[in-house]
Amino acid sequence: MKETPPEVERLLDTPVEIAQVREQIKRLVGHQAPQMVRTMIAGVEKGNYLAMKYLFEMVGIYPATIPAEPESQDSFAKILFRNLGIEDESNPEAASSQTKVTEDSLSTANDATGHAVE
């Protein structure tokens, strides 16, 4: 069995900052991406594109990652729901305020012709 070289032993004992490693890889791939694409286009008939696709996906070049936008205060949907009198279930305050059913609201009423209206 082979002995582990001392320089490798030192590396194994050193903690790794994964976020820093990811950022370094992202930068390396990002800087090389244009040349990788040119090379791939030139040799497209060879069909060896999966490694490049994996790298691009890994660093977030493809598919494009869109940063989450903060929700606007009054989105169109919220305005529409409010005007229609529909509660916004994503709002905990609105969802907790329930309409109370009373005896009066359960009783039948008569319309102008005397017929029962439910």
C-alpha positions as CSV (number, residue, x, y, z in Angstrom):
1,M,0.0,0.0,0.0
2,K,1.3,3.4,-1.0
3,E,2.1,6.0,1.7
4,T,0.4,9.4,1.4
5,P,2.9,12.1,0.6
6,P,3.4,14.7,3.4
7,E,2.1,17.6,1.3
8,V,-1.2,15.8,0.8
9,E,-1.3,15.0,4.5
10,R,-1.1,18.7,5.2
11,L,-3.9,19.5,2.8
12,L,-6.1,16.9,4.4
13,D,-5.6,18.5,7.8
14,T,-6.4,22.0,6.5
15,P,-10.1,23.1,6.6
16,V,-11.6,24.1,3.3
17,E,-13.8,27.1,2.8
18,I,-16.3,25.7,0.4
19,A,-17.9,29.0,-0.4
20,Q,-14.5,30.4,-1.4
21,V,-13.8,27.3,-3.6
22,R,-17.1,27.7,-5.3
23,E,-16.4,31.4,-6.0
24,Q,-12.9,30.5,-7.5
25,I,-14.4,27.8,-9.7
26,K,-17.2,30.2,-10.8
27,R,-14.6,32.8,-11.8
28,L,-12.4,30.3,-13.6
29,V,-15.3,28.9,-15.6
30,G,-16.8,32.3,-16.2
31,H,-13.5,33.7,-17.6
32,Q,-13.0,30.7,-19.8
33,A,-16.6,30.4,-21.0
34,P,-16.3,32.5,-24.2
35,Q,-13.3,30.5,-25.4
36,M,-15.0,27.2,-24.4
37,V,-18.0,28.1,-26.5
38,R,-15.9,29.1,-29.5
39,T,-14.0,25.8,-29.3
40,M,-17.3,23.9,-29.0
41,I,-18.8,25.7,-32.0
42,A,-15.7,24.9,-34.1
43,G,-15.9,21.2,-33.1
44,V,-19.7,20.8,-32.8
45,E,-19.7,17.7,-35.1
46,K,-17.7,15.8,-32.4
47,G,-20.6,16.1,-30.0
48,N,-18.6,16.4,-26.8
49,Y,-20.5,19.2,-25.1
50,L,-21.8,17.5,-21.9
51,A,-18.7,18.5,-19.8
52,M,-19.1,22.2,-20.8
53,K,-22.9,22.0,-20.2
54,Y,-22.2,20.6,-16.7
55,L,-19.6,23.3,-15.9
56,F,-22.0,26.1,-17.1
57,E,-24.9,24.6,-15.0
58,M,-22.6,24.2,-12.0
59,V,-21.6,27.9,-11.9
60,G,-25.0,29.3,-12.9
61,I,-24.2,30.4,-16.5
62,Y,-26.9,28.1,-18.0
63,P,-29.7,28.1,-17.4
64,A,-29.6,31.8,-16.5
65,T,-30.2,32.4,-12.8
66,I,-32.5,35.3,-12.2
67,P,-32.2,37.0,-8.8
68,A,-35.4,37.0,-6.9
69,E,-37.2,40.3,-7.1
70,P,-38.6,41.7,-3.9
71,E,-42.4,41.6,-4.0
72,S,-43.9,44.9,-4.8
73,Q,-46.2,46.4,-2.2
74,D,-49.3,46.4,-4.3
75,S,-48.9,43.9,-7.1
76,F,-51.7,43.7,-9.7
77,A,-53.0,40.5,-8.2
78,K,-53.1,42.0,-4.7
79,I,-55.0,45.1,-6.0
80,L,-57.4,42.8,-7.9
81,F,-58.0,40.5,-4.9
82,R,-58.6,43.5,-2.6
83,N,-61.1,45.1,-5.0
84,L,-62.9,41.8,-5.4
85,G,-63.0,41.4,-1.6
86,I,-60.9,38.2,-1.8
87,E,-58.6,37.6,1.1
88,D,-54.9,37.2,0.4
89,E,-53.9,33.9,1.9
90,S,-50.2,34.7,1.8
91,N,-50.9,37.6,4.2
92,P,-51.1,36.1,7.7
93,E,-53.0,39.1,9.1
94,A,-55.7,38.8,6.4
95,A,-55.9,35.0,6.7
96,S,-56.4,35.1,10.4
97,S,-59.3,37.6,10.3
98,Q,-62.3,35.4,9.7
99,T,-65.8,36.4,9.1
100,K,-68.0,35.4,12.0
101,V,-71.3,33.7,11.4
102,T,-74.1,34.8,13.6
103,E,-77.7,33.6,14.2
104,D,-79.0,36.5,12.1
105,S,-76.8,35.6,9.1
106,L,-78.1,32.0,9.2
107,S,-81.8,32.9,9.3
108,T,-83.8,33.2,6.1
109,A,-85.1,36.6,5.1
110,N,-88.0,37.5,3.0
111,D,-87.7,39.5,-0.2
112,A,-90.1,42.3,-1.2
113,T,-92.6,39.7,-2.5
114,G,-92.6,37.7,0.7
115,H,-90.6,34.8,-0.6
116,A,-87.9,33.3,1.5
117,V,-84.4,34.2,0.5
118,E,-81.4,32.3,1.7
